[in-house]
Amino acid sequence: MAHDDAHVKDSPGAGGTAVMDEESTSLIHDLGGEVKDVNNLDLLLDVNLKISVELGRTKLKFRDVLNLSSGSVVELGRQTSEPVDIMVNGALLATGEVVVVDDHFAVRIVKLLNRVERLKRVL
């Protein structure tokens, strides 16, 4: 099946969802791996991805969560000088630093993580 046979379905309010055949799904070797077929890369260019930035984590008891109110401060287990985690569709991809651009928070990518580094950070 040629790559022209793969198509994108529009889902209301959520952007496009790529529907690919078996040949197209072998396009990427693994998460963060090398692209095998650059000619088929255009199939993925319009796929929406959810990117989130994790500033830190903490553990709270249920009673402490119930006591949270407006103005409560939750201390995270990370120093302000430490890099933040950049997640793509819930998977760790990179680390970065928080910056301000035109009165908006932004993240500057400091390092793209390879598979081994991502697994170490998750475990």
N, C-alpha and C positions, 0 to 999 in steps of 0.2 A: 504494500500500500504506500503510495507516495505521500510526502509530507503535506501536499495540498489537500488530501482527504481528511486531515485532522481539522477540527473546527472549534470555534468558541461559542458557547451558549451564554446569552445574557441572562443574569438572574436579577430580579428587581431589587434595586437599592444596594446591591452587593458587588457591583462590577461584573467582569466576565469571569467565567470558569472555563479553564482549558479542558477539552476532552480530546485525548490523544490515543492513537493506536499503539500496539505493542512495540513497533519499530521506533516510534517517537519517544516512548517512555524510557528507552535505553539511551536517550540523548545524554543524560548526566550519569557519570560513573557512580557517584555516591554523593551524599550531602557534602557540599564543599569540594567535590572532586573535579577532575578535569572534564571539560566538554569534549565529547567524542566526535560530534558532527556539527561543526559550526554552521553549516547550511540550514540546519533545522532549528537553530537558536531563535529565529524569529517567531517560532510557535509560542515561546515563553515570554516574549517581551511585554505583552499586555496582561499577564497574569498578576492579579492583586496579591500582595503579601502583607501580613500584619507585622509591623515593626514596633517593638516596645523596648524601653530602657529600664533596667532594674537598678535603682539607686542603692538598694540594700534589703536585708531581710531581718526579721526578728521573730521570736516566739512569744506569744502571750497566752495566758490562761483565759478560758472562756469568760470568767467573771470580770477579768480586766478589759476584755473587748466590750462587754456590756456596759462598763463604766466609762467608755470613751464618749466624749461630747465635743461640741464645737470648741476649738481652742486647745484641745488635748494635744500633747506632744508625744509621739511614738519614736523612741530612739532606735535607729537602725544599726545593725552590726557591721558598719563599714565607716572608715574614716573619710573625711571630706576630701582628702588628698588622693584616695584610692580611685582607680578607674571604675566606671560603671559598666555593667554588662549590656550588650546590645543583642536582643533576641529577634529572630525572624521566624514567624509562625511557631513561637514557643521554643525554638532551638537556639542555643547560644551560638553566635556567629563571630562576634568581635567584642573588643573593649574600647571604651572611649572616655572622653572627659566632657563634663558639662560646661557649656559656654553660653554667653548671652549675645544674641544677634538682633539688633534693632528692637530692644526691649522684649525679646522672646527668648525662652530657653531653647537651646539646641545642643546637639552632641557632636563633637568632633571625633571621628574614628581614629583611634591611636594604633590599633593592631587588629588585623584579621587573624582569627585563630585557626590553626589546622585541626584535623580530626582528633589527634592525640591530646592537644591542649584543651579542646572543647570537652572531651570525656573526663579529663582530670578535674576541670572546673565544676562539672555537673556532679561528680561523685564526691 
